[in-house]
Amino acid sequence: MLTSVHPKLPMRDKAITQDYYTRFLGFEVVGDYPDYLMLEKDEIEIHFFAFAALDPLENYGQVYIRVKDIDQLYKELLERKTAIHPNGPLSVKPWGQKEFSLLDPDHNLLTFGESFS
């Protein structure tokens, strides 16, 4: 029986990835290994694997994160000076989700969404 999922995304530099996710997104480190990083916030855990040769402009890593109180999360991220994707500000989508998106330093796309009715 499936219980949870922890996406694995590429990272070029562990220190930069850790700094971005902890400082701008509020994650905490739960596992730190030479070529692997595990971060957690609330009930979300994201893993990162070393990929030094990654070209960020050719990275298609993506994660969709469902949230509660997306307006508050968006406000908190803006207060932390977190850059929101230019094409991804908070908005209601035709598929019934209120969403926003951002790119991490390696251009992994993070989309945050909450059901909107």
Stockholm file with secondary structure:
# STOCKHOLM 1.0

chainA/1-117         MLTSVHPKLPMRDKAITQDYYTRFLGFEVVGDYPDYLMLEKDEIEIHFFAFAALDPLENYGQVYIRVKDIDQLYKELLERKTAIHPNGPLSVKPWGQKEFSLLDPDHNLLTFGESFS
#=GR chainA/1-117 SS CCCCCCCEEEESCHHHHHHHHHHTTCCEEEEEETTEEEEEETTEEEEEEECTTCCGGGCCCEEEEECSCHHHHHHHHHHTTCCCCTTCCSEECTTSEEEEEEECTTCCEEEEEEECC
#=GC SS_cons         CCCCCCCEEEESCHHHHHHHHHHTTCCEEEEEETTEEEEEETTEEEEEEECTTCCGGGCCCEEEEECSCHHHHHHHHHHTTCCCCTTCCSEECTTSEEEEEEECTTCCEEEEEEECC
//
